[in-house]
């Protein structure tokens, strides 16, 4: 599974990239707003910090506007992935952009049939929103499983399932079990994946015992 981080905080992205475990980054208009800086400046810095795909979302909602904005965003760096909403205009833009050889992330997916349309339009990634479905009382993980099963039925569909709206480490685990290709998580959740109380307890015991030996490895 690939790990993307869902943020526009360049400092946090650089910190996580240094681990060598980060495969990409996703952003959206809300995250850009939190960054408080021009989108082109933020995306350029993120693309310098990571080698993998960096999703930059269009703000336009009509096809012509999406295509104009996509051209600007794609010119920032070669690893920019154009992010479009799952609407008819978004799917049309996805088809046109993928036909140009662009990476496209189709976002705001809430049903398996939407995901099927995105794959037909040539999406590189489909972003089903787990947490937001959970908020409505629907099990978001069922959507991941349904999309995975449908995609696996057709060899011609190369779209990767990118589990989004992740709220907890358990969401990450369940996404992996369901066969998601990618998971995009907030920095805090990604960092939290390494934590376990028994790990902390065991390490404390090892450190204490080592100190009793009076030894030094170097």
C-alpha positions in Angstrom: 0.0 0.0 0.0 1.2 3.5 -0.8 1.0 6.2 1.9 0.1 9.7 1.0 -0.2 12.6 3.5 -3.3 14.8 3.3 -2.0 18.3 4.1 -0.6 21.5 2.6 1.7 22.1 5.5 5.1 22.0 3.8 7.1 21.7 7.0 5.2 18.6 8.0 5.5 17.1 4.5 9.3 17.6 4.6 9.5 16.0 8.0 7.6 12.9 6.8 9.4 12.7 3.5 12.7 12.4 5.4 11.5 9.0 6.7 11.5 7.6 3.2 8.0 6.2 3.8 6.0 8.9 2.1 4.7 8.1 -1.5 2.8 11.2 -2.3 0.7 14.1 -1.1 -3.0 15.2 -1.5 -4.3 18.7 -1.1 -7.6 20.4 -1.6 -9.0 24.0 -1.4 -9.7 23.7 2.3 -6.1 22.7 3.0 -4.7 25.4 0.8 -6.9 27.9 2.7 -5.3 26.7 6.0 -1.8 27.1 4.5 -2.6 30.8 4.0 -0.4 31.1 0.9 -0.8 31.2 -2.9 -1.6 27.7 -4.2 1.1 27.8 -6.9 3.7 28.6 -4.3 2.6 25.8 -1.9 2.3 23.1 -4.6 5.7 24.0 -6.0 7.3 23.6 -2.6 5.5 20.3 -2.0 6.6 18.9 -5.3 10.2 19.7 -4.4 9.8 17.9 -1.1 8.4 14.6 -2.5 9.1 12.6 -5.6 5.6 11.0 -5.8 2.3 12.4 -7.0 1.1 15.6 -5.5 -2.7 16.3 -6.0 -3.6 19.9 -6.7 -7.3 20.5 -7.1 -9.0 22.8 -9.6 -11.4 25.4 -8.2 -13.5 25.7 -11.3 -16.7 23.6 -11.6 -17.2 23.8 -15.3 -15.2 21.9 -17.9 -13.5 24.9 -19.7 -12.5 26.4 -16.4 -11.1 23.1 -15.1 -9.0 22.7 -18.2 -7.6 26.2 -18.0 -6.7 25.7 -14.3 -5.3 22.2 -14.9 -2.9 23.7 -17.5 -1.6 26.1 -14.9 -1.3 23.6 -12.2 0.3 20.9 -14.4 3.0 23.5 -15.4 4.2 23.7 -11.8 6.0 20.4 -11.7 6.0 17.0 -13.5 4.6 15.2 -10.4 1.5 17.3 -10.1 -1.7 15.2 -10.2 -4.7 17.2 -11.3 -7.6 16.7 -8.9 -11.1 17.1 -10.2 -14.6 16.6 -8.6 -16.8 13.7 -9.4 -19.3 15.5 -11.6 -20.0 15.2 -15.3 -17.8 18.2 -16.0 -15.1 16.7 -13.8 -15.3 13.3 -15.6 -15.1 15.1 -18.9 -12.0 16.9 -17.8 -10.6 13.7 -16.4 -11.0 12.0 -19.8 -9.4 14.9 -21.6 -6.5 15.3 -19.2 -5.8 11.5 -19.0 -5.8 11.6 -22.8 -3.0 14.1 -22.6 -1.0 11.8 -20.4 -1.8 13.7 -17.2 -2.2 12.1 -13.8 -5.8 12.7 -12.5 -7.3 12.2 -9.1 -11.1 12.1 -9.1 -12.3 13.2 -5.7 -15.5 13.3 -3.6 -16.5 9.7 -4.5 -19.3 8.3 -2.4 -20.6 5.4 -4.5 -19.2 2.4 -6.4 -21.0 3.5 -9.6 -19.3 6.9 -9.4 -15.9 5.1 -9.1 -16.7 3.0 -12.2 -17.4 6.1 -14.2 -14.1 7.6 -13.0 -12.2 4.5 -14.1 -13.9 4.6 -17.5 -12.8 8.3 -17.8 -9.2 7.2 -17.2 -8.6 8.4 -13.7 -5.2 7.6 -12.2 -6.8 7.6 -8.7 -10.3 7.5 -7.3 -10.8 9.0 -3.9 -13.7 7.5 -1.9 -14.4 9.4 1.3 -14.6 6.9 4.2 -15.0 9.3 7.1 -17.7 11.4 5.6 -19.8 8.3 4.8 -19.3 7.1 8.3 -20.6 10.4 9.5 -23.9 9.7 7.7 -24.3 6.3 9.3 -23.0 4.4 6.2 -20.0 2.1 6.5 -17.4 3.7 4.4 -15.3 0.6 4.3 -18.0 -1.2 2.3 -17.4 1.3 -0.4 -13.7 0.6 -0.6 -14.5 -3.2 -0.8 -17.1 -2.7 -3.5 -14.8 -0.5 -5.6 -12.0 -3.0 -5.3 -14.2 -5.9 -6.3 -15.6 -4.0 -9.3 -12.1 -2.9 -10.5 -10.7 -6.4 -10.1 -13.4 -7.7 -12.5 -12.0 -5.8 -15.4 -8.3 -6.0 -16.4 -8.7 -2.8 -18.5 -9.4 -0.6 -15.5 -6.1 0.6 -14.1 -7.4 3.2 -11.7 -5.9 3.0 -8.2 -8.2 3.1 -5.1 -7.1 6.0 -2.9 -8.8 5.7 0.5 -9.5 9.3 1.7 -11.2 11.1 4.6 -9.3 8.9 7.0 -10.0 9.5 10.6 -8.0 6.9 12.5 -5.4 4.1 12.4 -8.2 1.6 12.2 -9.4 3.2 9.0 -5.9 2.6 7.6 -5.9 -1.0 8.7 -9.4 -1.7 7.2 -8.5 0.1 4.0 -5.4 -2.2 3.6 -7.5 -5.3 4.3 -10.1 -4.1 1.7 -7.3 -3.8 -0.9 -7.0 -0.1 -1.3 -4.0 0.8 -3.4 -3.3 4.1 -1.6 -4.3 5.7 1.7 -4.1 9.4 2.3 -4.0 10.5 5.9 -3.6 13.6 8.0 0.0 13.9 9.4 -1.2 13.2 13.0 -2.9 9.9 11.9 0.2 8.9 9.9 2.5 9.5 12.8 0.1 7.7 15.1 0.4 4.5 13.1 3.7 3.7 14.8 2.4 4.0 18.3 1.4 1.2 20.6 1.5 1.1 24.4 3.2 -2.3 24.5 6.0 -1.0 22.2 6.6 1.9 24.6 6.6 -0.4 27.6 8.9 -2.9 26.0 11.3 -0.2 24.8 11.4 1.3 28.3 12.3 -2.1 29.8 15.1 -2.7 27.2 16.6 0.8 27.9 16.5 0.2 31.6 18.2 -3.2 31.3 20.8 -1.9 28.9 21.8 0.9 31.3 22.3 -1.8 34.1 24.9 -3.5 31.9 27.1 -0.4 31.9 28.0 -1.1 28.3 28.4 1.2 25.3 28.1 0.0 21.7 30.2 2.9 20.3 
